[in-house]
Amino acid sequence: MMHICRLTALVFAASTLLFASPSLAEHAVRVLNPVTLQLPDEDRTLTLRIALPEGDAPAPVIVFSHGANSSKDLYDLIADHWAAQGYAVLSPTHIDSESLALGLGPADGPRILAARVRDVAFLLTHADEVAAVAGVEGRLDVRRKVVAGHSFGALIAMAVAGVPLLDPASGERRDVTVPGVSAVITLHGVGDIAALAPEGWQRVSVPVFAAGGTHDPGLTGDGIQRPWRWRMGAFDLTNAQPRYALSLTEGDHYLGGLIGRLSAPGPADHEGLAAIQKLSSLFLAAVIRDDADARAKLDDPALPASITPRARLERR
């Protein structure tokens, strides 16, 4: 078989860890990092981190898009938790990452947006080839695919889930939907924004889980400070069924430096992280594995407060 990806060097190091979860199934987690792919028809490579459960069974795929200027390596507390629950998490580093030092700025916004969409779409549609490059053939269940993201990455997730991109200058709409996406997870995401066609949100019908915090105003570089609720657009603006919204009182954009930006002001929000880990994992079990027990737990109004009294979970 001819692979669209090719190995560009000795590209990954493997490690194994045991990730403990107090209430869901546990798996030892294997991490492959970095894995480097040559993108077809592009003069650039894509580097990613893969976290997946140890064993031989195929694992549903989650492609996770990081926040602006961040990288694949700053979300291990989320990715490895999902891997411990039985999912293969593919986390690319996009071209705007400060770790790449490409010197891109605001004027490169359209290029960055297009490259990010291509990265995520490629991983969602060529998971078999990615598995071959990483040496984990047969481990990625391409029939069950989830797209997830934090902040700017959440915008990318919504675009590939069905919200058309919009060029504010020309009014041109571009559909970048990736067929076969089974669910969407957004962490501290976006609402109505110039890059997404406003009427397009209602095209998203696959299950959605959105998380945000009340100390996380919507700052997008346009001088407008939006209320924290703006970041819950995946819940408030779509027709997704079912959909869930986790709100964290006093939660901030980076969970006190636990995700996305290690230099973010603390204190580290371990309570908020635990709520996102547990509730997003129950969501995945309910909608990807059709786990009736997980769905019942999500519908238990007492569950969020049992994790932290700061958590509130809305359901539709």
C-alpha positions as CSV (number, residue, x, y, z in Angstrom):
1,M,0.0,0.0,0.0
2,M,1.2,3.5,-0.8
3,H,1.3,5.7,2.3
4,I,0.4,9.4,2.1
5,C,2.6,9.9,5.1
6,R,6.2,8.9,5.2
7,L,8.7,8.6,8.1
8,T,11.1,11.6,7.9
9,A,13.6,10.4,10.5
10,L,13.7,8.2,13.6
11,V,10.6,10.2,14.6
12,F,9.2,8.9,17.9
13,A,10.2,8.0,21.4
14,A,7.8,5.6,23.3
15,S,7.0,5.7,26.9
16,T,4.5,3.9,29.0
17,L,2.7,5.2,32.1
18,L,-0.2,4.1,34.2
19,F,-2.8,6.8,34.5
20,A,-5.2,6.3,37.4
21,S,-8.8,7.2,37.3
22,P,-11.0,6.9,40.4
23,S,-14.2,5.9,38.6
24,L,-13.7,4.8,35.0
25,A,-11.8,1.9,33.4
26,E,-8.0,2.3,33.6
27,H,-5.4,1.5,31.0
28,A,-1.7,1.8,31.0
29,V,-0.9,4.6,28.5
30,R,1.7,4.5,25.7
31,V,3.0,7.8,24.5
32,L,4.7,8.3,21.1
33,N,6.4,11.7,20.9
34,P,7.4,13.1,18.6
35,V,5.9,11.5,15.5
36,T,6.7,13.5,12.3
37,L,4.7,13.3,9.1
38,Q,5.4,14.8,5.7
39,L,2.1,16.4,4.6
40,P,1.1,15.6,1.0
41,D,1.4,18.4,-1.5
42,E,2.9,20.7,1.1
43,D,6.5,21.7,1.8
44,R,6.2,21.2,5.5
45,T,6.1,18.5,8.1
46,L,3.6,18.0,10.9
47,T,4.8,16.9,14.3
48,L,2.4,15.2,16.7
49,R,2.1,13.5,20.0
50,I,0.1,10.2,20.2
51,A,-1.2,8.9,23.5
52,L,-3.1,5.6,23.4
53,P,-3.9,2.7,25.7
54,E,-1.5,-0.2,25.8
55,G,-2.7,-3.4,24.2
56,D,-3.8,-4.6,20.8
57,A,-7.4,-3.4,20.6
58,P,-8.4,-0.6,18.2
59,A,-9.1,2.6,20.0
60,P,-11.5,5.4,19.0
61,V,-9.5,8.4,17.7
62,I,-9.5,11.9,19.2
63,V,-7.7,14.7,17.3
64,F,-6.9,17.5,19.6
65,S,-6.1,21.1,18.4
66,H,-4.1,23.2,20.8
67,G,-4.7,26.9,21.7
68,A,-3.0,29.8,19.9
69,N,0.8,29.7,20.1
70,S,0.7,26.6,22.3
71,S,1.9,23.1,21.3
72,K,1.2,19.4,21.4
73,D,3.1,19.0,24.7
74,L,1.0,21.3,26.9
75,Y,-2.1,19.2,27.2
76,D,-0.8,15.9,28.4
77,L,-3.1,16.0,31.5
78,I,-6.1,15.9,29.2
79,A,-4.7,13.7,26.4
80,D,-3.3,11.0,28.7
81,H,-6.5,10.9,30.8
82,W,-8.5,10.2,27.7
83,A,-6.0,7.6,26.6
84,A,-6.3,5.9,30.0
85,Q,-10.0,5.6,29.3
86,G,-9.3,3.8,26.0
87,Y,-8.9,6.5,23.3
88,A,-6.1,7.3,21.0
89,V,-5.3,11.0,21.2
90,L,-3.5,12.6,18.3
91,S,-2.2,16.1,19.2
92,P,-0.5,18.0,16.4
93,T,1.7,21.1,16.9
94,H,0.4,23.8,14.5
95,I,2.5,26.4,12.6
96,D,1.6,29.2,15.0
97,S,3.2,27.4,18.0
98,E,5.9,29.4,19.7
99,S,7.9,26.2,20.0
100,L,8.4,26.3,16.2
101,A,9.7,29.9,16.2
102,L,8.5,30.6,12.7
103,G,7.9,34.3,13.4
104,L,4.3,34.4,12.4
105,G,2.2,37.3,13.5
106,P,-1.4,38.7,13.1
107,A,-0.9,39.3,9.4
108,D,-0.4,35.6,8.9
109,G,-3.9,34.8,10.4
110,P,-5.4,33.4,7.2
111,R,-2.4,31.2,6.6
112,I,-2.4,29.9,10.2
113,L,-6.2,29.2,10.0
114,A,-5.9,27.3,6.8
115,A,-2.9,25.2,8.0
116,R,-4.6,24.3,11.2
117,V,-7.7,23.1,9.4
118,R,-5.6,21.0,7.0
119,D,-3.7,19.5,10.0
120,V,-6.8,18.4,11.8
121,A,-8.6,17.2,8.6
122,F,-5.5,15.2,7.5
123,L,-5.3,13.4,10.8
124,L,-9.0,12.6,10.9
125,T,-9.1,11.3,7.3
126,H,-5.7,9.5,7.2
127,A,-5.5,7.9,10.6
128,D,-4.5,4.5,9.1
129,E,-1.5,6.1,7.4
130,V,-0.6,7.9,10.6
131,A,-0.8,4.6,12.5
132,A,1.6,3.0,10.0
133,V,4.1,5.7,10.4
134,A,4.0,5.5,14.2
135,G,4.3,1.8,14.2
136,V,0.8,1.2,15.7
137,E,-1.0,-0.4,12.7
138,G,-4.5,-1.5,13.5
139,R,-4.6,0.5,16.8
140,L,-6.7,3.5,15.5
141,D,-10.4,2.9,15.1
142,V,-11.2,5.1,12.2
143,R,-14.9,4.4,12.4
144,R,-15.1,6.4,15.7
145,K,-13.6,9.8,15.4
146,V,-13.8,12.8,17.8
147,V,-12.5,16.3,17.2
148,A,-11.5,18.4,20.2
149,G,-9.7,21.6,20.9
150,H,-8.8,24.4,23.4
151,S,-9.5,28.1,22.6
152,F,-8.3,28.6,18.9
153,G,-8.2,24.9,18.6
154,A,-11.9,24.8,19.6
155,L,-12.6,27.1,16.6
156,I,-10.9,24.6,14.4
157,A,-12.9,21.7,15.9
158,M,-16.2,23.6,15.2
159,A,-15.1,24.3,11.6
160,V,-14.3,20.6,10.8
161,A,-17.5,19.6,12.6
162,G,-19.6,21.6,10.2
163,V,-19.5,25.4,10.8
164,P,-18.2,27.0,7.5
165,L,-15.3,29.3,7.6
166,L,-16.1,32.9,6.6
167,D,-13.7,35.5,5.1
168,P,-14.8,38.7,6.8
169,A,-13.4,40.8,4.0
170,S,-14.9,39.0,1.0
171,G,-17.9,37.3,2.6
172,E,-16.7,34.0,1.0
173,R,-17.8,30.9,2.9
174,R,-15.8,27.7,2.8
175,D,-17.1,24.4,3.9
176,V,-14.3,22.4,5.6
177,T,-16.5,19.7,7.2
178,V,-14.8,16.4,7.7
179,P,-17.3,13.5,7.2
180,G,-17.6,10.9,9.9
181,V,-16.8,13.0,13.0
182,S,-18.8,11.4,15.8
183,A,-18.5,14.0,18.5
184,V,-16.9,17.4,19.4
185,I,-15.3,18.6,22.6
186,T,-14.4,22.2,23.1
187,L,-12.4,23.5,26.1
188,H,-12.7,27.3,26.7
189,G,-13.8,27.7,23.1
190,V,-15.4,30.3,21.0
191,G,-18.8,31.7,20.2
192,D,-20.0,34.0,17.3
193,I,-16.7,35.1,15.7
194,A,-15.8,36.6,12.4
195,A,-14.0,33.5,11.2
196,L,-17.1,31.3,11.3
197,A,-20.3,31.8,9.4
198,P,-22.9,32.8,12.0
199,E,-25.7,30.7,10.5
200,G,-23.5,27.7,10.2
201,W,-23.5,26.7,13.9
202,Q,-26.8,25.0,13.5
203,R,-25.3,22.6,11.0
204,V,-23.5,20.8,13.8
205,S,-25.7,18.0,15.0
206,V,-23.2,15.4,16.4
207,P,-22.9,15.3,20.2
208,V,-21.1,18.1,21.9
209,F,-19.3,18.7,25.2
210,A,-18.2,22.2,26.0
211,A,-16.3,23.4,29.0
212,G,-15.5,27.0,30.2
213,G,-14.9,29.1,33.3
214,T,-16.4,32.3,34.7
215,H,-13.0,34.0,34.9
216,D,-12.3,33.5,31.2
217,P,-13.6,36.4,29.1
218,G,-13.6,36.1,25.3
219,L,-10.5,37.9,24.2
220,T,-9.7,37.5,20.5
221,G,-7.4,40.4,19.7
222,D,-10.1,42.6,18.2
223,G,-10.4,44.9,21.2
224,I,-13.7,43.4,22.3
225,Q,-14.0,41.7,25.6
226,R,-16.9,39.3,25.5
227,P,-18.5,37.7,28.6
228,W,-17.2,34.3,29.6
229,R,-20.4,32.6,28.4
230,W,-19.3,33.5,24.8
231,R,-16.8,30.6,25.1
232,M,-19.7,28.1,25.3
233,G,-20.8,28.5,21.7
234,A,-20.6,24.8,21.0
235,F,-23.4,24.4,23.5
236,D,-25.4,27.6,23.1
237,L,-25.4,28.0,19.3
238,T,-25.6,24.4,17.8
239,N,-28.4,21.9,17.4
240,A,-26.2,19.2,18.7
241,Q,-28.0,16.2,20.3
242,P,-27.1,15.5,23.0
243,R,-25.0,18.4,24.2
244,Y,-23.4,19.2,27.6
245,A,-21.9,22.4,29.0
246,L,-19.6,22.3,32.0
247,S,-19.2,25.7,33.7
248,L,-16.5,26.2,36.3
249,T,-17.0,29.1,38.8
250,E,-13.7,31.1,38.9
251,G,-12.2,28.8,36.2
252,D,-9.7,30.6,33.9
253,H,-8.5,30.0,30.4
254,Y,-5.4,27.9,31.3
255,L,-6.6,26.2,34.5
256,G,-3.9,28.1,36.4
257,G,-1.2,26.9,34.1
258,L,-2.2,23.2,33.9
259,I,-3.0,23.4,30.2
260,G,-1.9,25.4,27.2
261,R,0.5,27.8,28.9
262,L,2.8,26.8,31.7
263,S,3.6,30.5,32.5
264,A,-0.1,31.3,33.2
265,P,-0.7,32.8,36.6
266,G,-1.8,30.3,39.2
267,P,-2.8,28.8,41.4
268,A,-3.1,25.5,39.5
269,D,-6.7,24.5,39.2
270,H,-6.7,20.8,39.9
271,E,-10.4,20.8,40.8
272,G,-11.3,22.3,37.5
273,L,-9.0,19.9,35.7
274,A,-10.6,16.9,37.5
275,A,-14.1,18.1,36.5
276,I,-13.1,18.3,32.9
277,Q,-11.3,15.0,32.9
278,K,-14.2,13.1,34.6
279,L,-17.2,14.6,32.8
280,S,-15.6,14.7,29.4
281,S,-14.7,11.0,29.8
282,L,-18.2,10.1,30.8
283,F,-19.4,12.0,27.7
284,L,-17.1,10.0,25.5
285,A,-18.2,6.8,27.0
286,A,-21.8,7.7,26.6
287,V,-21.7,8.9,23.0
288,I,-18.8,6.9,21.5
289,R,-19.2,3.6,23.4
290,D,-22.9,3.9,23.9
291,D,-22.4,3.2,27.6
292,A,-25.8,3.5,29.4
293,D,-24.1,3.7,32.8
294,A,-22.0,6.7,31.7
295,R,-25.1,8.4,30.3
296,A,-27.0,7.9,33.6
297,K,-24.1,9.4,35.5
298,L,-24.1,12.5,33.2
299,D,-27.8,12.9,33.9
300,D,-27.3,12.8,37.6
301,P,-27.7,16.4,38.9
302,A,-25.6,15.7,41.9
303,L,-22.5,14.5,40.0
304,P,-20.8,17.8,39.2
305,A,-20.9,19.1,42.8
306,S,-19.5,15.7,43.9
307,I,-16.3,16.6,41.9
308,T,-16.2,20.2,43.0
309,P,-18.9,22.6,44.2
310,R,-17.6,25.0,41.5
311,A,-18.9,22.8,38.7
312,R,-22.3,23.1,37.0
313,L,-23.4,20.8,34.1
314,E,-26.1,21.8,31.7
315,R,-27.7,19.2,29.4
316,R,-29.9,19.4,26.3
